[in-house]
Amino acid sequence: MTGYYDALLVLIPVALVGVSAVLAAIGAANTTAVTLGGVVAAGLVAHGLFVNEPSSTDAAPDSSYEPAD
């Protein structure tokens, strides 16, 4: 079963290439098209890291931990 992060890993290069290709096809300069495609891809990475942050649900707290004080 594909999860959110599997889809995100597919969408990052698709966004970079897709947005760049669409913008280049409608007449934007190549540097502008690739830059905006990179911004969209970076936005997807930022969303995956900061908005929908990865977490480990199976990690049990360490019961042998004792505070220093």
WOTARA-V412551 format. One record per residue. N is the residue number from 0. PSI is psi in degrees with one decimal (NA if undefined). NEAR is the number of other C-alpha atoms within 8 Angstrom. Layout:
BEGIN
n;psi;near
N;PSI;NEAR
N;PSI;NEAR
END
This chain:
BEGIN
n;psi;near
0;131.5;2
1;136.5;5
2;-172.9;6
3;-44.7;6
4;-27.4;7
5;-43.8;8
6;-37.2;9
7;-39.9;11
8;-28.5;8
9;-38.6;8
10;-26.4;10
11;-56.1;12
12;-30.3;9
13;-41.4;9
14;-43.4;13
15;-51.3;13
16;-41.8;10
17;-48.6;9
18;-41.9;14
19;-43.6;15
20;-42.1;9
21;-45.0;8
22;-38.7;10
23;-34.3;11
24;-30.8;7
25;2.9;6
26;6.3;6
27;152.9;9
28;149.8;7
29;-38.9;8
30;-38.5;6
31;-41.7;8
32;-45.7;14
33;-37.1;12
34;-46.3;9
35;-34.5;10
36;-39.5;14
37;-36.0;10
38;-41.6;8
39;-43.7;11
40;-41.0;13
41;-34.3;9
42;-38.3;8
43;-40.4;11
44;-43.8;10
45;-38.5;9
46;-42.1;10
47;-28.9;12
48;-39.7;9
49;-34.3;7
50;-52.6;7
51;68.7;7
52;144.3;8
53;142.8;6
54;150.5;4
55;113.0;5
56;-16.8;4
57;-0.3;4
58;116.4;5
59;144.9;4
60;145.6;4
61;111.1;5
62;-14.2;4
63;0.6;4
64;128.7;5
65;130.6;4
66;154.0;4
67;-27.7;3
68;NA;2
END
